[in-house]
Amino acid sequence: MAAVRRSPWLTALRRALGGNGSVLVLVEGSAGLGKTRALHGLSGLPEAAEARRTLWRCGAAQERPEAGGGPALLLVDDAHRATPQEREWLREVLERPWEGLAAVVAYRPEELGTAGLPLGAPAVSYPPGLAVFRHRLRAWGVDRVRRAASEVLGEQATHEAVTRLHACSGGVPQVVADLLGALAAGTGSRCTAADVDAAGVPVRLAELVLSRTDALAAADRPVVWAAAVLGEPAGRDELLSVAGMDGAPGRAALLAALAGAALSEVSQGRYGFSVPLAATAVRERVPGPVREELHGRAARVLVRRRPVPWAEVARHRGAAGRRKSWLKAVEKAALAAVEAGHHQEAIGLLERTLAVREVPARYRARLAPLLARSAVIGLRSDQTVEVLTQAVRDPGLPVDVRGQLRLDLGLMLANQVGDLAAGMRELEAAVEELGEVRPVLTSRAMVALAMPEWPTGTLAGHREWLRRAAGLARAGDSEVARAAVAANHASLAVACGDPQARELVAALPVDGPSAGCREHAARGLCNAADAALWRGSYRWGEELMSAGLDLAARIGASYTEQTAQGTRLLLDWWAGRWDGLGERCERFVADTADMPVVAADAHLVRGMLAFVQGDWAQAVHWLTALGAPAPECTRMPLAAATAGTLIRLALVRDDPPAAAEQARAAWAAVAEKGIWAWAAELAPWAVEAVARAGDAAAARRMTAQFVRGLAGQDAPSARAAVAWSRAALEECEGRRPEAAGSYRQAAAAYRELSRPYAWALTTEGAARCSLLDGAEHSGAPDEAARGGADGTAGEDGGRAHAVASLRCCVEQYTELGAVYDAARARTLLRSHQPPEVRRPGRPAFDDRLSPREREVAELAARGLMNREIAVVLHLSPRTVEQHVARALRKTGALSRRDLLRTAP
């Protein structure tokens, strides 16, 4: 009733219940729209509390209520089933209403004996003093269906599942409720569109539509069967052609079906079922031979449409048993879907077709490549992987066709499934099988092997694959092959800091002559954007990402679009746009759960967010637990950044040996690949870990190797990381003045890059080194404290600057939401800033948390154990325990996790 709170009829109803006038509300709604629920809602109106309330269901053999004066709420349900005696009694009441009568009469308009007259003919003679309203119940929109799904399934239902639920139910509340009940009982942790389809037709709906169909004369039923076979609203002529009826008999049958509510006029001049699932119930009950004939006629009718809906034609031809013409229609439908950029539609159609064992080999050889190409561009489907795996084992396939399938299977395994080793094997086998017979496809396989982000191979090897691919593409006349080479050449150039990178990216065929050219252009833009962002070219990378996303969306390249969405999460992390970022990462992981390569960006960002919030257990979970890709299946820059976070975690937990072991392994992987810009998020922590483990010489070699690897390259984030790595090494070696300078150099670079978190970490490092070095020399002569003869700031000035810098760091950490870092910086600040002058004795905070208690409570709520909080805040575990106990008592929190929600 929430949607009708301000309705005029409801206002009049309330006024009548207050003794002011009389009113009749006619509530009209088809089966399942919620008439009975609406009546029960009205019986709970506050104005009805003192009124005489009667709920009367027509045709239920109830004792007839007595009419009388005074406020009365008369709720009449199922008026379409009223007996002649009940209709007569209602007429008497409504033609002679009394002051205070509020009558509500609900009915199904499609089942009235006389259309438009709830109480039959002749029309009721309503007196002038009776206010009469009509309220039509409507089907739910998709948002209302989404709320209902959330109430029953929680967060299990995907967006696609809700859309399908709304479409097949027609938004009818009772059908939605029945389907949700079946889904709640039968689905696991995730409800998909396929689960909705598998739920079948609810019993209530099936029995209703079948009983209405059976009530028709036998000669009239074919028109309902035809609508069920078509499965969509159709015009009169098409419907009657499918039914095999024409002229007067066909017109009479359609009128009978409409009068008996077996069919509805769904839209102007188009007839069918208001609830699409009802068509399934009827279709399943049509005798087999009759059903085949109906499908055959449906195919012939649809072929006359322009444009021809080939997917529907294929469905009807297949159901009619016309095998050869079915496969031809499938091929035409798939080609049309691919040309329109509807790759997921093509995938579904081709999967269903190739799953039929009886499909001849010659048609498999034509349809399987179509499936493979769409699957590479669309989203992952395990069924597609299975179909293609079986296809490449078919000895009857021509070698070049097998090579073509291996190419796309390899791309799917590597890009979408995350099985890089298997993907590389298929791609290398594809090169051998395709050879010089299919140079365009051979070039495409070589292009894939040239992708530098994959952990297998070296930079020199990737360049050689690209050189060979470019040679084949130049020798042929395929614009698509040249576009594929151009896309990978551009992204490799960006990754390596090639001076020609911008020129190569600008030359991508975004307006290419074919859909294939544009698909590679979109891929090239998004890959180049990713490469640019890892190098620290954030503005350019964001421009490329926006252009790539726009192009991918326009051409239906779903996989490319998803990869770019993952890249956007990384950009928001680096830029400090953390508000809501964790929730976005979790949604992205859920939406791409079956594609670990795509989900990897979100896993990394969510893990780093958990770390800075002090929730180290969650950080480990997101970075390494089930669903997070293993290092050997992760793109190299992501693997290096993930290792950097895990190294930092080991350092925080005071485990330098474990940190150093992880650092050496990750460093070796980057060194083998040879793209040193990808060490930007790894190097500072790896150098610190190795130095703190006691091998300063190795840490120095790592730093020098990092510098050499970046020689002559444009890699702003890596350049900043070089300064940070030097600072970390100098600090570990006890050279704090030099470390402070290197930290300041890194901080200036990160400020220029607009990376607030990295700026705060390096600024904090500079302040820490300055303050600790000053503390060690606090006994220096007064002249040194006042400043030297060269005019440089003395010890007091340097200390004040460091303390001010620390305050800025605390503010930045707090603004970002980096709880762990803010607590650490506040502890350092507290130990070095001048004490505040206050009256003797402990400050009184009453029931409010003290600053220290709040710090402890924030970390405890994030999941840190007492000993971990003690390490962060430089307290004893016993002191932390006391602070947690006081915080729980003051806030009334029931657990440590509740402290964030209850802290004032």
C-alpha angles and dihedrals in degrees: 000000000000091000094057102045092115097038117133091229091055091051090051090048092054092046091053092049086055089059096261110124131314131274142191122202118192108205110199125188140142121246113300098016093114108259094148091047090051091052092050089050091054092051087064096058111129090231089060094059093093096033129095104258124203127178109193124182112201118232092019095108092243122161108265112251119238121248118232147146130280131053109329133170110208112189113187119188129193096013088169087071096049117135118232089258092052092048090050092050092049090050090054092050094047096044090051105033122169131220108281098026113140109182124183118187118189126193147152108254093205092060100048116124089226116031113248095007111099092189096037131245135358100042118252115264098233111198118237093250094058114093109216125197135173120213117190117202114222134207117258122265122230093266092056090048088051091054091049091050091049091051092053104030102025110208094339097097115087122216089253091052092054092047091051092046091054093045098050095041095046085227092285104156097219093050090047090051093049092049092047090051090055092045093049090054097044112033129082128215093319131042115206136182088260089058090054090051091048092053090078128202116327113243094237092055095044094051093047096052094040092050090051091049093047091051090065122090112267091247091057100049098081091072089059091045090052091053089050093051093048089050093201136070112278138185120261096257095049092046094050092045090055090046090052091237131120142164122020097342092055093047091049092049092052092049090049092050091050093046091050092048090238087123133021136206093248093184135353107313095347122110133198142095121326087211107050092206089064089071089061092053092052095041092055090057098050110107111259100244091046091048092053091051091050091050091050092053090045091056091051091049094049094049087066092061121098116251094027112235093224095179091059091043088053091051093052095044091050092049089048090057095245096140102177097045089043092059092046090053091047091055092048091047093050093048091049092049092049092048089051092048093247095134097156089055090052091047093054094048095047094044091055091047098047090047087070106094094207094066105119119244094246090058092045088055089055100040102039094065089051090053092047095052093048092046092055091053097037130055127293121284120181088202089059091051090051093047092050093044090055091045096056089053092056106111090201093067118101112252094243092050089050089051091051091052091047089054094057094038089054091051091050093048092049102037104032111017094040096227095132097170092054091043093053091049092053093047094050090048089049090056090054095046096044095043115148093329092079103022094169093057092040087056090051092053091049090049089055091050088052092064104121097198093073112095092231121084134020133267091253090052093049091051091051092052089050092049092053092046092051091052092054092045092051091049092054132060098235116125089191093057091050090048091053091052091046092052094053094040089055096047092045090050091052092047091052096044093244111179089226092056097103092048091050093049092048090054095058111125098246089156094039122161095251140036089247092059092050092048091056090045091054090048091048093050094049094045091047090049090053091048092048093052093050088054092050099253090131101162094048091042091053091050091051092046093053091049092047093048092050093050094044091051092049094052096038097246094156097173093052090047092052093050090053091050088056090051089053090060090057092049091052090051093052092044092051094244092143102145106118091351094123093055091047090052092051092050091049092051090050092049093048098034093130093049108064094176091059094041093051095090091055092046090054096046093045090049093050090049090052090051096052089046089057094247096129097165089057090046090058090045095054094042100044113007128102109307095029110106118248116246092253089056097043128094109258101247090048092047090052093048092047090051089051091057093046091049090051090050091053090049092051089051088053095245104131095165092057091044092050093048091053090045095053093049094048092044092052091052092053092045091052091050092047100213100120097181085075090066092068095101093038107042104074093050095040092051092047092047094052092044093048089049087063102260103110091155091060090047089054091050090050091052092048091047089051091053093048092048091056096048111139094359131125101231111138098177092047090049089054089048090054090059090046092050091051089049093051092049093047091049092051090050091052095249094131101163090054090044092052090054093049091048090052090050090052092046091053090052093049091048088054088051092049093237103144099182095050088045091054094048094051093041089052089050091054092048092046093052092046094050096044092047090048091050091054090053098040090123093063119130119275091249091063091048091053094050137268131275091261091068097248118147115273127231094277092050092049091048092051091049092050092049091050090049090052091052089054090050092052090051092049094047091048093049091050094046095244095151097173094049093045091053092049093048092046090053091052091045092050092053094053110030119091111269116255116248110244139153118279118272133046116308114254114235095165105197094343121102115255116232091258093047090051091052091050092045093052092052094043091051089052090059104261117146120233094258090051092050088049090056092049097047098033092240133130117262088241091057091048090051091054093048092051091049092051092046091052091049096046096046098038089229115165094214142006090262090058093058094090092051096047104036109113 
